[in-house]
Amino acid sequence: MEKSQPRIMLDVLHELVRSRGLRYRDIAAKLNVTERTVTRWFSIEGVDTRVIEQLCELAQVSFPLLRAHASPPLERSVRRRDDRGNRDRQ
Protein backbone atom coordinates (compact mmCIF):
# COMPACT_ATOMS: atom_id res chain seq x y z
CA MET A 1 0.00 0.00 0.00
CA GLU A 2 1.34 3.43 -0.97
CA LYS A 3 1.74 6.13 1.62
CA SER A 4 -0.44 9.22 1.34
CA GLN A 5 1.09 12.62 0.62
CA PRO A 6 0.48 13.89 4.21
CA ARG A 7 2.13 10.75 5.61
CA ILE A 8 5.16 11.21 3.36
CA MET A 9 5.35 14.89 4.35
CA LEU A 10 5.36 13.95 8.03
CA ASP A 11 7.99 11.27 7.46
CA VAL A 12 10.24 13.76 5.67
CA LEU A 13 9.66 16.36 8.38
CA HIS A 14 10.50 13.80 11.02
CA GLU A 15 13.82 13.07 9.33
CA LEU A 16 14.58 16.76 8.93
CA VAL A 17 13.89 17.75 12.54
CA ARG A 18 15.95 14.77 13.74
CA SER A 19 18.82 15.74 11.44
CA ARG A 20 18.76 19.18 13.06
CA GLY A 21 19.12 17.61 16.48
CA LEU A 22 15.56 18.37 17.61
CA ARG A 23 13.80 15.87 19.83
CA TYR A 24 10.09 15.70 20.50
CA ARG A 25 10.56 17.57 23.79
CA ASP A 26 12.40 20.36 21.93
CA ILE A 27 9.65 20.64 19.34
CA ALA A 28 7.00 20.62 22.07
CA ALA A 29 8.74 23.42 23.96
CA LYS A 30 9.15 25.56 20.82
CA LEU A 31 5.51 25.10 19.78
CA ASN A 32 4.11 25.31 23.32
CA VAL A 33 2.45 21.88 23.25
CA THR A 34 3.06 18.64 25.12
CA GLU A 35 5.56 16.03 24.01
CA ARG A 36 2.65 13.62 23.67
CA THR A 37 1.00 15.98 21.16
CA VAL A 38 4.16 16.01 19.04
CA THR A 39 4.33 12.22 19.20
CA ARG A 40 0.72 12.05 18.03
CA TRP A 41 1.39 14.45 15.15
CA PHE A 42 4.13 12.21 13.79
CA SER A 43 2.14 9.01 14.21
CA ILE A 44 -1.24 9.91 12.70
CA GLU A 45 -2.26 10.42 9.10
CA GLY A 46 -4.26 13.65 9.29
CA VAL A 47 -2.40 16.61 10.75
CA ASP A 48 -3.62 20.16 10.32
CA THR A 49 -1.78 22.16 7.65
CA ARG A 50 -0.90 24.83 10.23
CA VAL A 51 0.93 22.20 12.26
CA ILE A 52 2.86 21.04 9.20
CA GLU A 53 3.78 24.67 8.46
CA GLN A 54 5.06 25.13 12.02
CA LEU A 55 7.09 21.95 11.75
CA CYS A 56 8.47 23.18 8.41
CA GLU A 57 9.74 26.31 10.13
CA LEU A 58 11.53 24.23 12.76
CA ALA A 59 12.97 21.95 10.08
CA GLN A 60 14.02 24.99 8.02
CA VAL A 61 12.22 23.84 4.89
CA SER A 62 9.47 25.61 2.96
CA PHE A 63 6.02 24.06 2.79
CA PRO A 64 6.00 24.08 -1.06
CA LEU A 65 9.36 22.28 -1.16
CA LEU A 66 8.16 19.70 1.36
CA ARG A 67 4.99 19.18 -0.68
CA ALA A 68 7.04 18.72 -3.85
CA HIS A 69 9.15 16.04 -2.13
CA ALA A 70 5.97 14.26 -1.06
CA SER A 71 4.45 14.28 -4.55
CA PRO A 72 4.59 11.20 -6.78
CA PRO A 73 7.52 11.31 -9.25
CA LEU A 74 5.28 11.95 -12.29
CA GLU A 75 3.61 14.90 -10.58
CA ARG A 76 7.04 16.33 -9.67
CA SER A 77 8.28 16.09 -13.25
CA VAL A 78 5.13 17.74 -14.62
CA ARG A 79 5.43 20.52 -12.05
CA ARG A 80 9.08 21.11 -13.04
CA ARG A 81 8.13 21.37 -16.70
CA ASP A 82 5.33 23.79 -15.82
CA ASP A 83 7.73 25.94 -13.80
CA ARG A 84 9.83 26.37 -16.96
CA GLY A 85 6.84 27.78 -18.80
CA ASN A 86 5.76 24.70 -20.72
CA ARG A 87 2.16 23.73 -21.19
CA ASP A 88 0.28 22.51 -18.10
CA ARG A 89 -0.11 18.71 -18.29
CA GLN A 90 -2.27 18.10 -15.21
Stockholm file with secondary structure:
# STOCKHOLM 1.0

chainA/1-90         MEKSQPRIMLDVLHELVRSRGLRYRDIAAKLNVTERTVTRWFSIEGVDTRVIEQLCELAQVSFPLLRAHASPPLERSVRRRDDRGNRDRQ
#=GR chainA/1-90 SS CCCCHHHHHHHHHHHHHHHTTCCHHHHHHHHTSCHHHHHHHHHSSCCCHHHHHHHHHHHTCCHHHHHHHHSCHHHHHHHHHHHTTCCCCC
#=GC SS_cons        CCCCHHHHHHHHHHHHHHHTTCCHHHHHHHHTSCHHHHHHHHHSSCCCHHHHHHHHHHHTCCHHHHHHHHSCHHHHHHHHHHHTTCCCCC
//
